[in-house]
């Protein structure tokens, strides 16, 4: 991990809000649309929006076969597989439990990065930071959410599979900086590859033209998923990944529950309970440990 600066922390915060909203939007959409159709529409809308942005801004379009092969791999690991698994999982388990299981992403990421990279090794402090962050998510979401464990086993395994896929994608995506691909083009290429995989499957399996027409709320949720939680979110994702590495970008899953809770307080007037502050404290301590701030603070005190 090359280090997380103030700019990267701000981008991670914005990304946590965009992805925190995705759980809400998916939960709305899958009530009336099949999960595969929701995911296919999500990536197709994102691809269209990103290519319009690239063409309007006259940005470079990658032409290398190696780059497009990497887009395909990234589309599978970062979109097609986890989006489908999460959409299916949310038809089986509650959102609170899903967010806790999704917070396994940094744990999987540090293990994968430790095994496959030379510069993102697993240190005791980083492992402790990941453990603190995960504990903070559990405390913040509420212990009662864990009561669903052991019930809908396939839904739980689906969310865990998505978290593992995200971990693999974070390490795989490091190559785009080496290939010199612009983050916007990387995001567009990834969701384009995902669309090429998912749209034919949705047409073949779900036959969406035979489904009842979705209501305005469902359409709005899918549009928000495509434009905000996918197109814009992945531009931020690849900027942070290029600047700070795989472990850093995976930390966004620890920030999603606090973002959702604070938004509920600001927008909906929901009450902030003591457990929210306790969970936030654990998450911040974990992030500081992973970022190296605790180590630097301890070293400064010893030097003094």
SEROMI-75937 format. One record per atom (N, C-alpha, C): residue in three letters; z, y, x. Coordinates in steps of 0.02 Angstrom, whole numbers, plus 50000, padded with zeros to 5 digits. Atoms other than C-alpha are relative to their C-alpha. Example, Ala and Ser with C-alpha at 12.3 -4.5 7.8 and 13.67 -1.06 7.14 Angstrom:
# residues 2
ALA500004994150045;ALA503904977550615;ALA500005006050045;SER499974994149958;SER503574994750684;SER500375005549961;
//
This chain:
# residues 304
UNK500004994150042;UNK500005000050000;UNK500005006250044;UNK500094994349956;UNK499445016350079;UNK500495005749984;UNK499524994750016;UNK500815026749994;UNK499805003549935;UNK500134996950065;UNK500995035349826;UNK500215007350005;UNK499854992849998;UNK500875054349829;UNK500145002749931;UNK499844996850064;UNK501325066749694;UNK499414999549952;UNK500595000250043;UNK499535066849629;UNK499934993049968;UNK500065006850026;UNK499515047849612;UNK500534998549947;UNK499485001050050;UNK501185047949520;UNK499815003349934;UNK500224996650062;UNK500475060749396;UNK499464996049965;UNK500545004150030;UNK498925049949370;UNK500294993649969;UNK499695005950028;UNK500015034549345;UNK500365001649935;UNK499684998050062;UNK501015043949214;UNK499515000949943;UNK500524999150051;UNK499435049049121;UNK499724993249979;UNK500275006650015;UNK498785031249134;UNK500484995949957;UNK499515003750041;UNK500395024149063;UNK499985002249927;UNK500064997650069;UNK500185035248909;UNK499384997249967;UNK500635002650028;UNK498375029848884;UNK500054992649986;UNK499955007250010;UNK498775011448905;UNK500574998249953;UNK499485001150049;UNK500395012748807;UNK499735000449929;UNK500314999350066;UNK499355018648660;UNK499554994149982;UNK500465005550015;UNK498195003648678;UNK500344994449961;UNK499645005250038;UNK499544991648614;UNK500035001949926;UNK500004997750069;UNK499695002348457;UNK499314999349969;UNK500685000250028;UNK497805003648433;UNK499784992849988;UNK500185007150009;UNK497544984848460;UNK500374997149940;UNK499605002650056;UNK498954980948339;UNK499715002149932;UNK500314997750062;UNK498094991448205;UNK499344996449988;UNK500685002650008;UNK496344984848238;UNK499994992649982;UNK500035007250011;UNK496744966148240;UNK500274997949931;UNK499795001650068;UNK497484967248065;UNK499404998749955;UNK500595000850044;UNK495724968247993;UNK499384997550037;UNK500585002349962;UNK494534963448135;UNK500214994350047;UNK499845005449952;UNK494454947548243;UNK500115002950070;UNK499854997449933;UNK495164950148419;UNK499395000850044;UNK500594999649956;UNK493504946548506;UNK499555005949981;UNK500404994350023;UNK492594959448400;UNK500325006650022;UNK499654994049979;UNK493934972448439;UNK499885001350075;UNK500084999349927;UNK493794969248626;UNK499285001950018;UNK500704998649985;UNK491894969248626;UNK499835007349982;UNK500134993150020;UNK491824985748530;UNK500345004850048;UNK499634995849953;UNK493134993048648;UNK499615001250064;UNK500354999149936;UNK492154989848808;UNK499315003049991;UNK500664997250012;UNK490464994048731;UNK500045007649990;UNK499904992850009;UNK491085011148673;UNK500165003550066;UNK499824997149935;UNK491855014348843;UNK499395000450046;UNK500605000049957;UNK490245009448933;UNK499525005649980;UNK500464994850024;UNK489185020948824;UNK500265006950019;UNK499714993549985;UNK490385035648849;UNK499955001550075;UNK500004998949928;UNK490485033349038;UNK499305001250027;UNK500694999049975;UNK488595031849065;UNK499735006749976;UNK500204993350022;UNK488315047448959;UNK500295005350046;UNK499674995349955;UNK489565056449070;UNK499655000050069;UNK500335000549934;UNK488715050049229;UNK499315003349998;UNK500674997250005;UNK486975054749170;UNK500025007649990;UNK499944992850011;UNK487535071849108;UNK500195003750064;UNK499784997049938;UNK488365075349275;UNK499564998550059;UNK500475002049948;UNK486915068049374;UNK500344996750060;UNK499655003849948;UNK488085056649470;UNK499574994250022;UNK500385005549972;UNK487405042949581;UNK500134993549961;UNK499945006550034;UNK487065026249494;UNK499924994550052;UNK500055005349950;UNK487425011049604;UNK499404995449987;UNK500595004450007;UNK485885000249637;UNK500074993650040;UNK499905005849957;UNK486554987549762;UNK500194993849959;UNK499835006250034;UNK486594969549703;UNK500714997950014;UNK499315001849983;UNK488244966949795;UNK500495004049957;UNK499564995850040;UNK489024981449701;UNK500014997549928;UNK500025002350070;UNK488434974949531;UNK500324993149993;UNK499645006450002;UNK489064957449574;UNK500755001249999;UNK499294998250001;UNK490754965449609;UNK500205002849933;UNK499864997550067;UNK490654974649443;UNK500114994249952;UNK499945005850044;UNK490414957849357;UNK500684996650010;UNK499355003049987;UNK491944950549444;UNK500575004249973;UNK499484995550024;UNK492974965849403;UNK500015000149923;UNK500035000150073;UNK492374965649222;UNK500344993949971;UNK499675006050023;UNK492964947849203;UNK500765000550007;UNK499285000149984;UNK494664950049287;UNK500385005749967;UNK499634994150022;UNK495094967449225;UNK499875001849927;UNK500174998450070;UNK494284967849051;UNK499944993749957;UNK500175005550046;UNK493524952348974;UNK500574995149990;UNK499475005050006;UNK494914940049013;UNK500655003149973;UNK499354997550025;UNK496494950948992;UNK499955003349932;UNK500064996850065;UNK495854961148844;UNK500004994649945;UNK500045005350051;UNK495424945148749;UNK500674996549992;UNK499365003550004;UNK497074936848793;UNK500535004349966;UNK499504995650031;UNK498104952148743;UNK499865000749925;UNK500174999450070;UNK497164954348579;UNK500204993749962;UNK499785006250031;UNK497464935948539;UNK500764999649998;UNK499275000549996;UNK499274936748598;UNK500355004349948;UNK499684995550049;UNK499654951448484;UNK499914997749928;UNK500025003050067;UNK499134941148334;UNK500554994749993;UNK499515005450001;UNK500514928748381;UNK500725002450012;UNK499334997849982;UNK501994938648450;UNK500095007549988;UNK499844993050012;UNK502864955448424;UNK499825004350060;UNK500214995449947;UNK502374970848523;UNK500535000850055;UNK499484999349949;UNK504074972148610;UNK499994994550051;UNK500045005749955;UNK503964954748682;UNK499365000350041;UNK500634999549964;UNK502144957648728;UNK500055005050058;UNK499934995149947;UNK502614973248827;UNK500434997550058;UNK499585002949947;UNK503964963748922;UNK499604995050041;UNK500415004949964;UNK502784949548966;UNK499465003450041;UNK500524996249964;UNK501444962149015;UNK500295003250063;UNK499684997049942;UNK502704969749136;UNK500074995150058;UNK500045004749944;UNK502504953949241;UNK499425001850047;UNK500584998249959;UNK500904962149308;UNK500185001950072;UNK499844998349930;UNK501734970349461;UNK500264994050040;UNK499745005949965;UNK502614953949503;UNK499424995650023;UNK500595003849980;UNK500974944449501;UNK499605003750053;UNK500414996149953;UNK500124958649595;UNK500284999750071;UNK499725000149933;UNK501344959049740;UNK499944993150031;UNK500085006849974;UNK501234940149757;UNK499274998850022;UNK500705000949982;UNK499324940249755;UNK499835004350061;UNK500154995649943;UNK499244955249873;UNK500314997350064;UNK499685002949941;UNK500464946849991;UNK499604994250029;UNK500385005949978;UNK499374931249996;UNK499305001850025;UNK500714998849986;UNK497664939650008;UNK499865006350040;UNK500134993949963;UNK497894956250099;UNK500455000450062;UNK499624999249938;UNK498524961650269;UNK500465006149998;UNK499634993750000;UNK499234978750222;UNK500455001049939;UNK499564999450058;UNK500174975350059;UNK500454993849998;UNK499575005949993;UNK501444962550117;UNK500635000749956;UNK499405000150041;UNK502944957450014;UNK500615000850045;UNK499394998749962;UNK504514965050089;UNK500604999149954;UNK499415000650043;UNK506304962450029;UNK500115006149955;UNK499904994050040;UNK506394980549971;UNK499505000449943;UNK500504999850053;UNK504764979249875;UNK500154994849947;UNK499825005250049;UNK505314962849794;UNK500595002449957;UNK499444997450038;UNK506964971049744;UNK499785005449951;UNK500264994750044;UNK506014985949673;UNK499654997249939;UNK500355003250056;UNK504914974749566;UNK500514997049951;UNK499485003050043;UNK506454965449502;UNK500375005349960;UNK499664994650036;UNK507324981849458;UNK499565002949945;UNK500464997350050;UNK505784988449369;UNK499934995449940;UNK500075004850055;UNK505584972549266;UNK500645000049958;UNK499374999850037;UNK507434972849221;UNK500055006349957;UNK500004993850038;UNK507234990949166;UNK499584999549937;UNK500435000950059;UNK505804986249049;UNK500374995849947;UNK499645004250047;UNK506864972448971;UNK500565003949965;UNK499454996150029;UNK508364984148946;UNK499735005349952;UNK500264994650041;UNK507284998248877;UNK499714997449934;UNK500305002850061;UNK506294987548753;UNK500534996849956;UNK499455003050039;UNK507894978448702;UNK500044992550010;UNK499905007149990;UNK508644961448733;UNK499774995949940;UNK500195003750061;UNK508264956748553;UNK499274997950001;UNK500715001849995;UNK506404956448597;UNK499914993250032;UNK500045006549967;UNK506754941348706;UNK500154994349953;UNK499865005250049;UNK507294932048550;UNK499384996349977;UNK500625003250020;UNK505464928248518;UNK499754994950050;UNK500235004849950;UNK505294918048678;UNK500134992949976;UNK499965006950021;UNK504964899948641;UNK499714998849931;UNK500295000750067;UNK504194903448471;UNK499254998850004;UNK500735000549997;UNK502324907048478;UNK499804999250073;UNK500105001349929;UNK502054898748646;UNK499305002150023;UNK500684998349979;UNK500174901248652;UNK499915007650006;UNK500044992849995;UNK500344919848618;UNK500345002650063;UNK499644997949940;UNK501614921648758;UNK499614998250063;UNK500415002149943;UNK500534911748880;UNK499385004450007;UNK500594995749998;UNK499064922748832;UNK500175006650035;UNK499804993649969;UNK500004938848880;UNK500154999050075;UNK499875001449929;UNK500604930949043;UNK499354998850038;UNK500665000949968;UNK498824925449081;UNK499655006650011;UNK500294993349992;UNK498254943349053;UNK500325003750058;UNK499654996749945;UNK499594949849172;UNK499774997250068;UNK500255003049938;UNK499024937549307;UNK499295002350015;UNK500694997749991;UNK497214942549280;UNK499995007250025;UNK499954993149976;UNK497694960949301;UNK500215000250073;UNK499785000249930;UNK498584956549463;UNK499434998250047;UNK500595001949960;UNK497034947949531;UNK499505005650003;UNK500494994650002;UNK495944962449475;UNK500205005850045;UNK499774994449958;UNK497024975349565;UNK499834998850073;UNK500175001649930;UNK496754966349730;UNK499244999750008;UNK500735000549997;UNK494914962549695;UNK499685006950001;UNK500304993350007;UNK494574980849651;UNK500055004350062;UNK499954996149939;UNK495074987049823;UNK499335000750036;UNK500645000049964;UNK493314983049883;UNK499555005949983;UNK500454994650020;UNK492514997449788;UNK500075006250044;UNK499924994549952;UNK493255010249907;UNK499604998650063;UNK500385002049940;UNK492505000650053;UNK499255000549988;UNK500714999750017;UNK490834999949962;UNK499775007249987;UNK500174993050010;UNK490895018849936;UNK499775001849930;UNK500214998850070;UNK490715018249746;UNK500475005149968;UNK499624994950035;UNK491285033349645;UNK500434996749945;UNK499575003150051;UNK492775029149531;UNK499715000149929;UNK500304999750067;UNK491815034849375;UNK499464994649995;UNK500525005150001;UNK490345023649421;UNK500304993050000;UNK499665006450000;UNK491545009349457;UNK500254998249930;UNK499765001250068;UNK492345011249286;UNK499424998349953;UNK500585001350043;UNK490625011949203;UNK499714993150013;UNK500285006649983;UNK489984996749297;UNK500434994349976;UNK499545005250023;UNK491534986749256;UNK499944998749926;UNK500025001050073;UNK491484989749068;UNK499304998149977;UNK500685002250017;UNK489584987449066;UNK499954992550010;UNK500005007349989;UNK489794970149143;UNK500404996449947;UNK499585003150052;UNK491184966449019;UNK499624999849933;UNK500394999850062;UNK490054971848875;UNK499474994649999;UNK500525005149996;UNK488674960248935;UNK500284993049987;UNK499675006550011;UNK489924945848927;UNK500254999449928;UNK499635000550062;UNK490874950048768;UNK499585001249937;UNK500404998650061;UNK489564957248648;UNK499634993949974;UNK500325006050026;UNK488514941248638;UNK500494995049970;UNK499505004650026;UNK490094930948615;UNK500265002149932;UNK499764997450064;UNK490724942248475;UNK499484999049945;UNK500535000850049;UNK489044941748388;UNK499924992649979;UNK500095007250013;UNK488944922748403;UNK500594997149962;UNK499405003350027;UNK490744918348359;UNK500255003549936;UNK499704996450056;UNK491354932148242;UNK499515002149946;UNK500504997750047;UNK489714936948158;UNK500255006349963;UNK499684994050029;UNK490394954648129;UNK499645003049940;UNK500374997350058;UNK489004959248006;UNK500214996749935;UNK499785003650060;UNK489744946447885;UNK500725001749982;UNK499314998350013;UNK491494953847895;UNK500055005849950;UNK499914994250044;UNK492194966147766;UNK499985006550042;UNK500044993649964;UNK491884984347814;UNK500705002450018;UNK499334997649980;UNK493374991047915;UNK500145006849969;UNK499804993550028;UNK494355005747846;UNK500015005350054;UNK500024994449953;UNK494465022847927;UNK500534999350055;UNK499485000949950;UNK496105018648015;UNK499814995150054;UNK500235005049952;UNK495365003248097;UNK499465002950046;UNK500544997049960;UNK493815012748153;UNK500295005050050;UNK499684995149955;UNK494895026748225;UNK500364996550057;UNK499645003749949;UNK495955013948319;UNK499524997250053;UNK500495002849954;UNK494415005648396;UNK499695005550043;UNK500284994349962;UNK493665022448446;UNK500495002550052;UNK499494997849952;UNK495295027748527;UNK500084994950056;UNK499975005349948;UNK495375011048618;UNK499435000850050;UNK500584999649956;UNK493625013448686;UNK499985006250043;UNK500084993749964;UNK493655031748734;UNK500615001950042;UNK499394997849965;UNK495465034948783;UNK500304994450042;UNK499635005349966;UNK496285018348827;UNK499554995750046;UNK500455003849957;UNK494735011548916;UNK499595004650045;UNK500454995849959;UNK493445024448973;UNK500405004850044;UNK499604995249961;UNK494645038249026;UNK500514996450044;UNK499475003549963;UNK496005026049079;UNK499734996950065;UNK500255003449940;UNK494885016649201;UNK499745004850053;UNK500154995049950;UNK494285032449285;UNK500635001650040;UNK499374998849966;UNK496115036149324;UNK500214993950041;UNK499815006249967;UNK496425017849370;UNK499674999450068;UNK500355000949937;UNK495095017349505;UNK500155005650050;UNK499794994749954;UNK495625034049577;UNK500664998250034;UNK499355001949971;UNK497415027949601;UNK499924993950045;UNK500105006049961;UNK496835010949664;UNK499705001650068;UNK500314998149937;UNK495725018949797;UNK500485003850045;UNK499554995849960;UNK497095030949852;UNK500634996450022;UNK499325002649987;UNK498675020349845;UNK500054992450002;UNK499985007249994;UNK498225001849832;UNK500184996249937;UNK499925004450057;UNK498464986949718;UNK500705000149971;UNK499325000150024;UNK500354986649709;UNK500165006449962;UNK499874993550032;UNK500405005249665;UNK499725000249930;UNK500314999550066;UNK499195003749520;UNK500334995349950;UNK499675004750046;UNK500124988749449;UNK500645002849971;UNK499374997250023;UNK501694999449430;UNK499945003449933;UNK500094996650064;UNK500935007649277;UNK500294996049942;UNK499725004150054;UNK501534992949172;UNK500755001249992;UNK499294998150007;UNK503334998349209;UNK500075006749965;UNK499964993350029;UNK502935015949150;UNK499775000249927;UNK500265000150069;UNK502105010848985;UNK500575000249948;UNK499474999650051;UNK503735007248887;UNK500345006849998;UNK499704993450004;UNK504565023748938;UNK499535005249967;UNK500484995450029;UNK502975033148893;UNK499974999349924;UNK500045001350072;UNK502885024848722;UNK500645002549964;UNK499384997950031;UNK504725028348686;UNK500075007649998;UNK499974992649999;UNK504635046648740;UNK499515002949950;UNK500494997650049;UNK503055049048635;UNK500284999249929;UNK499705001050066;UNK503965041648486;UNK500545005149985;UNK499494994950008;UNK505385053848515;UNK499695006949987;UNK500314993550006;UNK504245068948534;UNK499585000849937;UNK500484999550055;UNK502955065048400;UNK500304997749934;UNK499755003050062;UNK503885054348273;UNK500745001449987;UNK499304998550010;UNK505665060548297;UNK500454994050006;UNK499595006049993;UNK506295043248345;UNK500605001450046;UNK499384998849963;UNK508055042248417;UNK499984996650068;UNK499935002949934;UNK508345039348602;UNK500704997050006;UNK499375003449995;UNK509715026348625;UNK500234999550073;UNK499755000849931;UNK510835023748779;UNK499614994950040;UNK500365005249963;UNK509845008048823;UNK499345002850028;UNK500624997049975;UNK508275018848843;UNK500135003650066;UNK499844996449939;UNK509115029648974;UNK500194995150056;UNK499815005049950;UNK509865014449062;UNK499374996450027;UNK500625003349979;UNK508175005749065;UNK499575004550044;UNK500384995349961;UNK507325021449129;UNK500295000750070;UNK499694999549934;UNK508595022749270;UNK499834994150044;UNK500195005949962;UNK508235004849324;UNK499275000350022;UNK500724999449984;UNK506355007949317;UNK499895005050056;UNK500084994949948;UNK506495023849421;UNK500264997550067;UNK499735002849938;UNK507585014949549;UNK499514994950030;UNK500485004949976;UNK506325000849560;UNK499385003250029;UNK500594996549975;UNK504865012749581;UNK500155003450067;UNK499814996849937;UNK505805022249717;UNK500054994950057;UNK499965005249949;UNK506125005849809;UNK499304997850022;UNK500685002149984;UNK504305000549800;UNK499625005450038;UNK500334994349969;UNK503705017949848;UNK500255001350071;UNK499724998949934;UNK504825017750002;UNK500495005850004;UNK499564994249998;UNK505865032849951;UNK500734998050015;UNK499325002249987;UNK507505023049951;UNK500104998450074;UNK499955001749929;UNK507145016550126;UNK500025006350043;UNK500014993749962;UNK506745034150189;UNK500655003849992;UNK499364996750012;UNK508315041150108;UNK500564996850039;UNK499495003649962;UNK509395027650186;UNK499945001350075;UNK500114998649929;UNK508595030450356;UNK500235007150018;UNK499794993149988;UNK508905049250342;UNK500755000650003;UNK499274999750000;UNK510745046550303;UNK500284996850063;UNK499775003249939;UNK510945034650450;UNK499895004650060;UNK500154995549944;UNK510115047350566;UNK500475006050000;UNK499534994450003;UNK511275061050503;UNK500704997950022;
//
